[in-house]
Amino acid sequence: MTDSRAAELRALAERHLWMPYSAPGSQGRARDQIRVLDRGRGIRAWDVDGRDYLDGTSALEALILGHGDPEVVEAISRQARELSFIDGFRFVSASQGRTRRGAGGGGPGHGVRPFHAGRR
């Protein structure tokens, strides 16, 4: 990516995005340059300048399997065709029930209550 394109993306982010857990227009405790990520694979992510990062955040359980895993991408695609999102505080999905049924019995997972689960 060209320096001008990277600078443009940073400027757009600075003007139009709020970085969570930061004051509007800043990132972190100090005024750091906004890092614009472009792609990820496994446990690594790359910014628009080509620098790579070890992604250890796991994004509140959303990325514990890494970026771009073909099986995960296919599972997400199947689930999105069925139901993209539910408010987990008010509803449950049919797939959660199917997963729970599969986790019952005396074997591994006995007594486990999945927080969120996809199609089984």
N, C-alpha and C positions, 0 to 999 in steps of 0.2 A: 504494500500500500504506500502511496506517496505521502510525503510529510504533510502536504497541503490537505489531503483527504483525511488523514489522522487528526490534524488540527481542527478541521471542519467538524468532524464527529465529536471531538471533545467540546468544542464551542457549543454545538447543538445540545449536548448533554448538560452542560453547565447552565444554559439558558432555560431549558425546558424540562429537566428531570430533577426530582428530589431524590437524593441518595439516602436510603433508609438509615436511621440511627445517626444522621448528621443534620446539621443546620442546612436549610435550603441553600444550594449553590456551593456546598463544601463537601469534602469527603474525609471522613475520619475526624480526628481532633484538630488537625492543622489543615491549612489550605494546600492539599496535595493535588498534583495533576490527576485528573480523572483518567483511570485506566479503562480503555474501551476494548473489551474482549471480542474476538472475531470468530473463534472456533474452539472446540475441545475434542479430546479423544482420550478415553480412559480417565486417568487421574490428572491429566495435564490440560491446560487451557493456554491459548495464545492470544496476545493482544494485536491490535492493528499494526503495531510496529514490529511484529515478529518475535517479541520476547515471550518466553514460555514461563508458566507458573504452575506450581504444584497446587491443585485445587483440593485443599484439605477442609473446606467448610462444610461439605455435604449438604448444604442448603436446606437445613431443617429436615433432614431425612430424604429430600427429593433426589439427591444425586449420589447416594451411597454406592451405587453401582457404576458410577463414572459417566462420562460423556460418550454418546455415539455408539453404545453397544447395540449391535443389530437385533438381538433378541428383545432387548428393552424397548428399542424404537418400534419394533413390530407390535409388542404388547400394548404400548401407548397408543399406537395407531388403531388397533382393534378396539380398545376401550373408548377412544374418542369417537369412533363411529357409533358406539352404543350409547354412551353418556359421557360428556366431557368433564363435567364438574357437578358436584352436589355439595350443599352446605352440610358438612359432617356433624354439626351441632343439632340439626333438625331432621335429617334424613339418613337413611342407609341405602346402599345400592344392592341390587340382587346379587352382584358378584361378591359382595362382602358376605352375604349369607351362604353362598356356595363355598366360599373359601373356609368359612367357619365350620361348615358341615364336614369338609375334608380334613380339618385339623382335629376333629373329635376322636374319640376312641382312646385306647391305652398306649398308643405309640408316641413317637416324637410329636410335640405340639399339643399333647393332651393338656387341657386346661388353658390353652393360649387363647387370648382374645385379640384378634388383629385390630390395629388402629385404623388401617386403611389397606385395602387389598384390591387388586385388579381381577380380571376374569380368570376363572379356573377351568 
